[in-house]
Structure formats: structure tokens, C-alpha cells
């Protein structure tokens, strides 16, 4: 059977492909699928044949009652039972084969730009369940299911409400609550899990986050692939092959993507210049920073600042 691969660069593409209608906001959407009673009488499940591989350049949060099938996140096969909550981060791969799930499901698609100016932007990167180090989906108890469903419903109501100056703040507040409950439930489920269970891609990101938080980009420059491998105590080749296999991108690409994402936030600070941002991120020459940024984002830092100053 031939594998179908799909990459979605934005939420509108995702909606178009799955016939979900136009999203209310190009940077955020929530979808609730539920069969009517007369439909359920003849068809109580949705079946998704495969194998299918999805790669979305935005965060996703999904709740489904998975009945059967094979689900793989990164290179890890998930064990699936009823009441499954799934999380993916941008540019991560989710593949599934012969999936069967119940008539009701919720799906949230969330672009980084929707939350970039909010506190949740930094929080979301620290939740382990958005990374490959969690080797199992989150399986909810009936009580936990009701809590999660009620939050999804609150988000859905606000999403479909007439948009006003409070809409985004209310949605982000509900998202924050959803993620906090998910963190609690995961810790309940994986209470005995240790850091040794983290796979290499998550450890790689942990090293980059620590390097950035210690201001080492400005002091030491952009870390090399050899240096990163030494921190992870693996060979250069092993690290590079593993990252390429799990993300479809090279280690250098992952470093540059990390830098660009941090640069986006720094550039929106009205007191920061493009040159200052470049130096803080380890670039000796601002021109090189501009080339890297434009290659990854599709526009120059100056154009990016101008575009977001108008929103």
C-alpha cells in the first residue's frame, strides 16, 4: 500500500485538504466533529485508511477516542486506547495506518504567530508533551475526559462568537488552562518516567534552550554541530542521522530554525535593532543574519517588523 505524505504550511491548507471550511482565523482554528444520532445508528466510527504521514508547520491538539489502528509520532509507536489526547509541535511528523476512531473528536490548530506576544508562547515550548520524549499518547479517565471536553467547548464557543477585542485573550486563557490540565494528567500517567526516556531530538532542543537562556549565543557564537553532539555525548554522525530521520531536517537546519524563532520575538521589541538582534544571536555580521532569516521566513527582518507593526 502506498504511503500518502502531506505537509501543511498553514492552517488554511489543512482545512482545505480535509474539507473543514475556511477557518475563522488564519492563525487559529478549532474543529468539533460529531455524527448525528441517525448517522450513528448506521456508522458509529470514522475509519482513516493509510498509511498516512502528516507534517504541520503549526501546533495541533487533538482529542479522539481511538478504537484501532497504528499511530507513530517521530519514530515511536503510540499505544492507543479510548480517550486519547495528542499534541504535535511545528515540523513534527505524525503517521497513522488503518485508524478507526469514534464519532466525536476535537481538533485545535495553533500557529506560533497567534500566541507570539503572549506569555503562553514561552510556556508552550516547555511542555514535554509537545516533544518526542513522551512515548505514549495521553489516555484520559472518564472524569478527565469531561474536564478536557468542557475546555474544548469553551474554546469552540468563543472561536465561533463574534470576534472582538476580548476574543483572543479569552481563547488563550482557555488554552493555558487546557495545557495545565494536560500537564497534570501526563504527570499522573508517567509518574515513574525519567529523563533517560527522552529521545535525542528533545535533548537537542533542551541544549539549545539552555544555551540561549544563558546568553551564550552572544558570548560564544552560534553552536556548531560538533559542539552539540559533544553535549549530547553522541557522535556527530549519529546525532545528525537521528535528527534528520525524526524531523526531515538537518541539525544545522534545526539550529537555524531555533535562532529564527527567537529572532521573531526579539525583533518585535521596539527597543531592539536588527543589528543588535543579530549580535545577540551569535551572528558576527548582520547581513548574514538577514540572509538566514529571509531564507527561513520568506521575508527580511525589516519587512517582518513592518508587517507585524501593522497588525
N, C-alpha and C positions, 0 to 999 in steps of 0.2 A: 504493500500500500504506500502510495506516495505521500511524503510529508508536506504539509502546507505551511509556509512561513509568512508571517505578517508583521510588518514594522509600522507603527503609527507614530508620526512625529507630532501630532497634536490631537486634541480631544474630538474635534470636528471630524477628522478622518476616521477615528474609531466609531463614532456614531453613524457616519455614512455607511461604513462597511457592514455594520450589524443592524442597519435599518432602525436605528433608535430615534430618528428625528433630529432636528437641529438642537444643539444644547442651548439652554437659556443663557449661559455664559461660556465664551470660548475657552476659559481657563478653569472651569469647574462644572461638573455635572453629577447628578445623582439619578440612578435608574432603578425603578422597582418593578419587577416582573411578577405577575400573579395571574394564574388561569382563573377564569370564571367557573362557577360551580358546575354548569352544564358541560364545560370543556373538561373539567377534571374527571367527570364520570367516564369519559372515553379515553382520556390521556392524562395520567397522573404524574408523568415525568417528562422532562426535556432530555433528549439524547443528543450528544455532541460527538459525532464521529471524528476520527483523526487518523494518524497523529497530526496535531496542530501545534505550531510554535508561535508564541506571541512575544513581541518586544515593543513596549510602550515607552515613550520619552516623557512620561509623567507618572506620578504616584497613582496607585489604584488600591482600593479597599473593597473587598467583595465578601458577601455573606451568602452561602448556599448550603443546602442540605444535600451533600454528595452521597449518592447511593452506591455507585460503582464507577470503576474506571481507574486510569493511571495518571497521576499528576506529578510532574517533575519541575522543581524550582532550582535553577542553576544546574548542578549535576546530582541533586539529591531527590530521591523518590519520596513523595509525601505519603504518609499513611492517612487515609481518609475515612471519616465516619460522619454520621449526621451532625449537623450544626457546625459547619466549618467556616472559619473566618480567615481570609487570605489577604496578604499585604505584598505589594511589589513596589520597588523604587524605580526611578527612571533608568532606562537602558538595561534592565534585568530581563532575563528570559524565563518565560513560563510556558511549559509544554504539557499537553494532555492528549490522551487517547481513549476513545470509546467512553467518554464521560456521560454519566446519567445523574441528573440531579432533580430535586423536587420542584414542584410548580412555582414556588415562591423564592425569589432571590433579590438581593440588593447589590448595587454596584456604584461606587464613587470613583470618579476620575478627577485628579487634582494636579494642576500644573504648578511648578515651583513659583512662577511669577505671581500666582494668585495669593500666596502667603509670604512673599519675599520681604515685605515691610512689617510683618507681624512677628511676635515672639515665637509663635509656633514653628517658624521657619528653622530656627536653630534647634528647637526641641525635637522635631521630627527626624533629624539626622542621627539622634542619639538612641532612638528606639530600635532595639536589636531585631524586632520582627520585620523591619523593612530591609533587612540584610540576609545574606545567605547563611549566616551562622545558626539560624534556627532551622533545625532539620525536620520539623513537623509543623503542619498547619495547626491553628488554634481550634481545638474542639470544645464546644460550649455545652455546659449543662443546660437543662430546660430553663432554669431561673436566669442563667447568664444570657441565654438566647433572648428572653423577653427584655432584658435591660438593653442589649445591643439593638434589637429591633425598634425599641422606643426612641433611641437616639437617632437611628436612621430615619424614622418617621419625622422627627422634629426637623432634621436637616431637609428632608424632602418637602415638607410644608413651606419652609422658608425659601427654598430654592424656587418653588413654583409661585410664591407670593409676588405681588408687585414689588419690583426692586426699588429700594430707597436707600438713604444714607446709612441705615442701620443693618441692612441685609447681610452684607459681607461680615461685619463684626459678629452678628448672631451666628452665622454659619460656622465661622472659625471657632467661636466659643464652643459650639456643639462638637466640632471635630476634635478639639482639645479634650473634651470630656470622653469622647469615643476612644481616643488613643490612650488615655489614662486607664480606662477600664480594661482595654486590651492588654496593657502592660501588667495590670494586676492579674488578669486571667492567665497570661502566659507564665508569670512567675509561679502561679499556683500549679500550672501544668508541668513546668520544667524546673521545679524547685531544687532538684538534685543535679541540674546541668551545670557544668563548669566551663571556664574559659577555654579549656582544651578542646571543646567541641566546636569552637569557631573554625570555620574553614578559611583558607588563605585570603580570599578577596576581602573579607571583613577585617581581618587583621591588617591588611594592606591599607584600608581606609582609616583604621584606628591610628596607624603610624602617621599618616598624612594629617589627620585632625590634630594630633598631639604636636606635630612639627609646626603647624600653623598657629596653634594656641600659644606656643612658646616663642612666637615671633622669629622662628629660625629661618623662614624664607628671606627676611630682610637681613639677618645676620650672616647666614651661611650660603644663601642662594637656593635655587631650586634643587631638590634632592635628586640624585642620579638613580638609575635603576639598580646599579650595583650596590649603592648605599641602602636602598630599600630592601634588597634581598638579604643583606647582612643583618638588618634589624629583625627580619623575619626568620633568620637562621636557616635559610634555604639557598640553593644555588640560583644564580641569575636565570639560567635556562628553565629550571623547574618553576620559578615564580612567574616568568614571562609566559610559559606554555599554559600554566593553570589559569592565569588571568585572561589570556586570550580565549581559552576554551569556555570559560564561565561567562564572560561578558561580550565576547566578539570583538574586543578592542585590546590593543597592546598596553603594556604597563606605562609606556610614555604617554599614550593617549589618555589613560586614566589619571595620570598626574596632571596633564594639561586641562582635562575636564574639571578636576578638583579646583585648580587655580582659577579657571574661568568662572566657575560658580561663585567662588569667594569674591572675585573681582566685580561681578554684577552687583553684589550688595555694597561693596566699598565705593563703587562709582556713583551710587545714588546718594552718598553723603555729600551735602552741598559744600562742605569744607575741604573735600579731598580732590586733588587734581589728578589727571590721567598719569602724569609722570610720577607723582607721589605713590599712586596705587601700584604702578609698575615696579618701583623700587621696593615697596613693602612685600611684593610677591616674588621677589628674587630676580627680577629682570634688570640686567646692567644697562640695557638700552630700551627706552620706552617704545621705540619703533618696532622692536621685536615683539614686545608685549602686544602692541596693536595688531601685528600680523597674526599672532596666535589667537587673539580674541576674535578677530574678524573671521578667521577660518572656522572656529567653533560655533560662533553665534550668528554669522552671516551679515554682520554689520560692524562698523568700527566702534570703539568705546565712545567717541564723541557722538555718533549717531544714536547709540544706545541710551546715553544720558538725555539727549534731546527728545527721543521718543517717549521715555518714561516721565519726563518733566511735563508732558502734555496730558498725561493720564491722571 
